[in-house]
Amino acid sequence: MERLLKENKLFFRLYALLVIVAVFFLFMYGKERTFLWVNAHHNSFFDALFFCLTYLGDGVSFVILILVFLFTNRQWFYISLLSLAATTLVAQVLKLFVHEYRPYMYFHGAHLHLLEWVNVHRSNSFPSGHTVTAFSIALILSCYAKDKRWSMLFVVLAALSGYSRVYLSQHFLSDVSTGSY
């Protein structure tokens, strides 16, 4: 474990910075005001961008990574398969026991910016499964990469995928930040 932390310190430092920023916003403004601020700042470019970026945290993305490792590196195939199973299990168990409304139901749909082509979910908001997947993929790729500078890209893409979940009115920042753990 110590070796993992030491070899990937760039990943973990950047990740820690993101967690500190998220906790700051949640502490200062709460989940409701933070969500409403994000929801009020939208445009057609970001609508399309975040719609695409949200799929970085889709289970299909993880399956593609697993299949790539199946044909290129058996050790990382097993590591990524185990990671998918473990993180999915934890996220789904939490969703069963923590009954949180998603923003649409929480605010009763009142004046939220919604994209007509996005199926807005109503329940099981905590934690964000897409964020769980995005950060799991980011950590696996960071550990796998020989050049650890790639970690910066992986963390940023995972964070953008998580942010997309708030932007698309699927989750609160608290769901996303917890999903990143």
KATAMO-V413872 format. One record per residue. N is the residue number from 0. RES is the residue in three letters. PHI is phi in whole degrees, 0 to 359 (* if undefined). OMEGA is omega in whole degrees, 0 to 359 (none if undefined). Layout:
# KATAMO-V413872
N|RES|PHI|OMEGA ; N|RES|PHI|OMEGA
This chain:
# KATAMO-V413872
0|MET|*|179 ; 1|GLU|299|179 ; 2|ARG|296|178 ; 3|LEU|301|180 ; 4|LEU|295|182 ; 5|LYS|293|182 ; 6|GLU|290|184 ; 7|ASN|242|183 ; 8|LYS|298|178 ; 9|LEU|298|177 ; 10|PHE|303|186 ; 11|PHE|290|177 ; 12|ARG|293|179 ; 13|LEU|294|177 ; 14|TYR|298|179 ; 15|ALA|299|177 ; 16|LEU|298|178 ; 17|LEU|297|179 ; 18|VAL|296|179 ; 19|ILE|298|179 ; 20|VAL|297|180 ; 21|ALA|297|180 ; 22|VAL|296|177 ; 23|PHE|302|181 ; 24|PHE|297|179 ; 25|LEU|294|180 ; 26|PHE|291|184 ; 27|MET|284|189 ; 28|TYR|239|181 ; 29|GLY|79|184 ; 30|LYS|291|183 ; 31|GLU|291|182 ; 32|ARG|294|178 ; 33|THR|296|179 ; 34|PHE|299|183 ; 35|LEU|297|177 ; 36|TRP|295|179 ; 37|VAL|300|183 ; 38|ASN|295|181 ; 39|ALA|280|183 ; 40|HIS|249|183 ; 41|HIS|219|172 ; 42|ASN|203|187 ; 43|SER|295|177 ; 44|PHE|298|180 ; 45|PHE|292|175 ; 46|ASP|304|181 ; 47|ALA|290|182 ; 48|LEU|299|184 ; 49|PHE|287|173 ; 50|PHE|297|178 ; 51|CYS|288|183 ; 52|LEU|294|180 ; 53|THR|297|181 ; 54|TYR|286|173 ; 55|LEU|296|179 ; 56|GLY|258|179 ; 57|ASP|284|179 ; 58|GLY|302|179 ; 59|VAL|299|178 ; 60|SER|298|179 ; 61|PHE|293|179 ; 62|VAL|297|178 ; 63|ILE|299|178 ; 64|LEU|300|179 ; 65|ILE|300|179 ; 66|LEU|295|176 ; 67|VAL|299|179 ; 68|PHE|293|178 ; 69|LEU|303|183 ; 70|PHE|264|184 ; 71|THR|238|186 ; 72|ASN|203|185 ; 73|ARG|298|180 ; 74|GLN|300|180 ; 75|TRP|287|173 ; 76|PHE|299|181 ; 77|TYR|292|178 ; 78|ILE|298|182 ; 79|SER|290|177 ; 80|LEU|296|178 ; 81|LEU|296|178 ; 82|SER|298|178 ; 83|LEU|300|181 ; 84|ALA|297|183 ; 85|ALA|293|184 ; 86|THR|290|178 ; 87|THR|294|179 ; 88|LEU|300|181 ; 89|VAL|298|181 ; 90|ALA|298|183 ; 91|GLN|289|176 ; 92|VAL|294|177 ; 93|LEU|300|179 ; 94|LYS|297|179 ; 95|LEU|291|187 ; 96|PHE|260|180 ; 97|VAL|250|183 ; 98|HIS|264|180 ; 99|GLU|247|174 ; 100|TYR|289|172 ; 101|ARG|280|185 ; 102|PRO|308|182 ; 103|TYR|302|179 ; 104|MET|282|180 ; 105|TYR|301|180 ; 106|PHE|263|180 ; 107|HIS|57|177 ; 108|GLY|71|187 ; 109|ALA|291|171 ; 110|HIS|54|176 ; 111|LEU|271|173 ; 112|HIS|281|179 ; 113|LEU|237|176 ; 114|LEU|265|185 ; 115|GLU|298|182 ; 116|TRP|266|178 ; 117|VAL|252|176 ; 118|ASN|284|183 ; 119|VAL|276|179 ; 120|HIS|280|186 ; 121|ARG|243|184 ; 122|SER|224|179 ; 123|ASN|57|183 ; 124|SER|281|189 ; 125|PHE|251|351 ; 126|PRO|272|177 ; 127|SER|282|179 ; 128|GLY|296|177 ; 129|HIS|298|180 ; 130|THR|289|175 ; 131|VAL|305|181 ; 132|THR|295|182 ; 133|ALA|300|181 ; 134|PHE|285|174 ; 135|SER|296|178 ; 136|ILE|298|181 ; 137|ALA|300|180 ; 138|LEU|293|179 ; 139|ILE|300|180 ; 140|LEU|294|177 ; 141|SER|295|178 ; 142|CYS|292|182 ; 143|TYR|287|185 ; 144|ALA|295|176 ; 145|LYS|288|178 ; 146|ASP|270|187 ; 147|LYS|291|176 ; 148|ARG|295|176 ; 149|TRP|298|180 ; 150|SER|304|180 ; 151|MET|300|179 ; 152|LEU|297|182 ; 153|PHE|297|179 ; 154|VAL|293|181 ; 155|VAL|297|179 ; 156|LEU|295|177 ; 157|ALA|296|179 ; 158|ALA|296|178 ; 159|LEU|295|176 ; 160|SER|297|176 ; 161|GLY|297|179 ; 162|TYR|299|180 ; 163|SER|300|180 ; 164|ARG|293|176 ; 165|VAL|285|181 ; 166|TYR|303|182 ; 167|LEU|275|177 ; 168|SER|64|179 ; 169|GLN|264|186 ; 170|HIS|212|169 ; 171|PHE|266|178 ; 172|LEU|301|179 ; 173|SER|297|177 ; 174|ASP|294|183 ; 175|VAL|287|181 ; 176|SER|295|176 ; 177|THR|293|178 ; 178|GLY|297|181 ; 179|SER|284|182 ; 180|TYR|289|none
